[in-house]
Amino acid sequence: MQQLNLKPTHKLVKSYYEALGQFGQLNIDHEMAVRNPFRNLLAGCGRQFEWTLHERVSYPSAQSRAHQG
């Protein structure tokens, strides 16, 4: 079984924490703020295994489809 090679000094981890630090300086503390930096961290980790991160896909709810037509 392959093991993830990721240390606290890894560029991906440093970049993630730098982004969090910038958000902290700007008093941004909502969950969605970390979405892109975390996505980048996951995508970078996945590349070690030749995995591809697929973005979340939103589908219209049954209620919104009913209003469309």
C-alpha positions as CSV (number, residue, x, y, z in Angstrom):
1,M,0.0,0.0,0.0
2,Q,1.3,3.4,-0.9
3,Q,1.8,6.0,1.8
4,L,1.3,9.7,1.5
5,N,4.6,11.6,1.7
6,L,3.6,14.8,3.4
7,K,5.6,16.5,6.2
8,P,4.8,19.8,7.9
9,T,7.6,21.4,5.9
10,H,6.2,20.3,2.6
11,K,5.4,23.1,0.2
12,L,1.7,22.2,0.0
13,V,1.3,22.3,3.8
14,K,3.2,25.6,4.1
15,S,1.0,27.1,1.4
16,Y,-2.1,26.0,3.1
17,Y,-1.1,27.5,6.5
18,E,0.1,30.7,4.8
19,A,-3.4,31.1,3.3
20,L,-5.0,30.5,6.7
21,G,-2.7,33.1,8.2
22,Q,-3.7,35.6,5.6
23,F,-7.4,34.9,6.4
24,G,-6.7,35.4,10.1
25,Q,-5.0,38.8,9.5
26,L,-8.1,39.8,7.5
27,N,-10.5,38.5,10.2
28,I,-12.0,36.0,7.8
29,D,-13.1,33.1,9.9
30,H,-15.9,31.4,7.9
31,E,-15.7,27.8,6.7
32,M,-15.9,28.6,3.0
33,A,-12.8,30.7,3.2
34,V,-10.6,27.6,3.5
35,R,-12.3,25.9,0.6
36,N,-9.8,26.8,-2.1
37,P,-6.6,26.3,-0.1
38,F,-7.9,23.0,1.2
39,R,-8.8,21.9,-2.3
40,N,-5.3,22.7,-3.4
41,L,-3.8,20.7,-0.5
42,L,-6.0,17.7,-1.4
43,A,-5.3,17.9,-5.1
44,G,-1.5,18.1,-4.4
45,C,-1.6,15.1,-2.1
46,G,-3.7,13.2,-4.6
47,R,-1.1,13.8,-7.4
48,Q,1.3,11.5,-5.4
49,F,-1.1,8.7,-6.2
50,E,-2.0,9.9,-9.7
51,W,-5.5,10.8,-8.4
52,T,-7.6,13.6,-9.7
53,L,-9.7,15.8,-7.4
54,H,-13.1,16.3,-8.9
55,E,-14.9,19.5,-7.9
56,R,-18.2,19.4,-6.1
57,V,-21.1,19.4,-8.6
58,S,-24.3,21.1,-7.6
59,Y,-27.5,19.7,-8.9
60,P,-30.8,21.6,-8.9
61,S,-33.2,20.5,-6.3
62,A,-36.5,19.0,-7.2
63,Q,-38.2,22.2,-6.0
64,S,-36.1,24.4,-8.2
65,R,-36.6,22.1,-11.2
66,A,-40.4,22.4,-10.7
67,H,-40.2,26.2,-10.8
68,Q,-38.2,26.1,-14.1
69,G,-40.8,24.5,-16.2
